[in-house]
């Protein structure tokens, strides 16, 4: 293939990727009213909503092998389209969802879509960027720009959905379905660079493909277990993602329990999402300043802020002061989440080339959802036996302890550039 044609295809992907991220990063129009919709319209308890998140995580882990097989067999582009289609179906089920059981079905289907997307999306973008010394910076810039714009659009959608929910709670769900359909249409225009540049014929059967992938996964997981740096990164990402997911549900439930109207909740969550987008663009600057301590500081911001929020809610202080503390914690959580969403991909990409990268993303997906699932089960159990403010404090202490242990374990092991790692940290038997 001519270099000009290949360069045009790369440029096409890099141009479309931020647009795709805007409508495809997650369910816009939905998360601002999720707790309200599921509790008020579908009569599902907050504890069961958190539990459904754990079911999602464990299903995600189960589907990882299947996702890897499909990514290898049909390519990254088709898997992104399939992933977005699965999420469209999952949202349809929530629209008609009559009870908690159907919410679990939706969570399982969404986990299938997200497992495809997690493996295929970032590695497709990474393969679309030419190999240069600044590849990491280019990746962060494109991914950060797309995610930040998603946050701006998401913030606007949160604000709108809060008002529309008060008119009819199903309107935001319909808008979410429309946005998801746009993501499917955009992803259909990606070009799978690796499929095009691969001149070898793939005549292996599904059985042979499965055996080959299982063998490859064994080698790559063996490499991950022997690389102390990669192991530290995956553990840290898993714990931080679990903390973000649990406290997102806790804090949105808190707003509901404080009897704040849906349009005010939408306004607050819109501001939060907007700040996430702003802070996502600051990831390179933050990383240069704090280097290998970056993820530790992100974990501390999330846990300490949430403990403070729980204490402030328990104390008999004026509502206005409580609202100020809630706002401050929201800003702090937005700062941490914005940095994390971009840096987790950059750090992951630093460990290997495109050959093993999908396997590392698969392992990261398993670790992240294992962390989210375990912390979600603990959070749901705690919420079933005590009130929300005490649950936030207890979970905060547990998560703070986990971050502290990981801080000791991962000291001087994270945040390096590809050339700064030793060969054993970035090479594996499949190379």
RAPEWO-V65109 format. One record per backbone hydrogen bond with DSSP energy under -1.0 kcal/mol. NH is the residue of the N-H (numbers start at 1). CO is the residue of the C=O. Records with the same first field share a line. If there is no record, write none. Layout:
# RAPEWO-V65109
NH: CO + CO
This chain:
# RAPEWO-V65109
6: 2
7: 3
8: 4
9: 5
10: 6
11: 7
12: 8
13: 9
14: 10
15: 11
16: 12
17: 13
20: 16
21: 17
22: 18
23: 19
24: 20
25: 21
28: 26
30: 27
31: 27
33: 30
37: 33
38: 34
39: 35
40: 36
41: 37
42: 37
44: 38
49: 45
50: 46
51: 47
52: 48
53: 49
54: 50
55: 51
56: 52
57: 53
58: 54
59: 55
60: 56
61: 57
62: 58
63: 59
67: 63
68: 64
69: 65
70: 66
71: 67
72: 68
73: 69
74: 70
75: 71
79: 75
80: 76
81: 77
82: 78
83: 79
84: 80
85: 81
86: 82
87: 83
88: 84
89: 85
90: 86
91: 87
92: 88
93: 89
94: 90
95: 91
96: 92
97: 93
103: 99
104: 100
105: 101
106: 102
107: 103
108: 104
109: 105
110: 106
111: 107
112: 108
113: 109
114: 110
115: 111
116: 112
117: 113
118: 114
119: 115
120: 116
121: 117
124: 120
125: 121
126: 122
127: 123
128: 124
135: 132
138: 134
139: 135
140: 136
141: 137
142: 138
143: 139
144: 140
145: 141
146: 142
147: 143
148: 144
149: 145
150: 146
151: 147
152: 148
153: 149
154: 150
155: 151
156: 152
157: 153
158: 154
159: 155
160: 156
161: 157
162: 158
163: 159
164: 160
165: 161
168: 164
171: 168
174: 170
175: 171
176: 172
177: 173
178: 174
179: 175
180: 176
181: 177
182: 178
183: 179
184: 180
185: 181
186: 182
187: 183
188: 184
189: 186
190: 187
193: 191
196: 192
197: 193
198: 194
209: 205
210: 206
211: 207
212: 208
213: 209
214: 210
215: 211
216: 212
217: 213
218: 214
219: 215
220: 216
221: 217
222: 218
223: 219
224: 220
225: 221
226: 222
227: 223
231: 227
232: 228
233: 229
234: 230
235: 231
236: 232
237: 233
238: 234
239: 235
240: 236
241: 237
242: 238
243: 239
244: 240
245: 241
246: 242
247: 243
248: 244
249: 245
250: 246
251: 247
252: 248
253: 249
254: 250
255: 251
256: 252
257: 253
258: 254
259: 256
260: 255
265: 261
266: 262
267: 263
268: 264
269: 265
270: 266
271: 267
272: 268
273: 269
274: 270
275: 271
276: 272
277: 273
278: 274
279: 275
280: 276
282: 279
283: 280
286: 282
287: 283
288: 284
289: 285
290: 286
291: 287
293: 290
294: 291
297: 293
298: 294
299: 295
300: 296
301: 297
302: 298
303: 299
304: 300
305: 301
306: 302
307: 303
308: 304
309: 305
310: 306
311: 307
312: 308
313: 309
314: 310
315: 311
317: 315
322: 318
323: 319
324: 320
325: 321
326: 322
327: 323
328: 324
329: 325
330: 326
331: 327
332: 328
333: 329
334: 330
335: 331
336: 332
337: 333
338: 334
339: 335
340: 336
341: 337
343: 339
344: 340
346: 342
347: 343
348: 344
349: 345
350: 346
351: 348
357: 353
360: 356
361: 357
362: 358
363: 359
364: 360
365: 361
366: 362
367: 363
368: 364
369: 365
370: 366
371: 367
372: 368
373: 369
374: 370
375: 371
376: 372
377: 373
378: 374
379: 375
380: 376
381: 377
382: 378
383: 379
384: 380
385: 382
386: 382
391: 387
392: 388
393: 389
394: 390
395: 391
396: 392
397: 393
398: 394
399: 395
400: 396
401: 397
402: 398
403: 399
404: 400
405: 401
406: 402
407: 403
408: 404
409: 405
410: 406
413: 410
420: 417
421: 418
425: 422
427: 423
431: 428
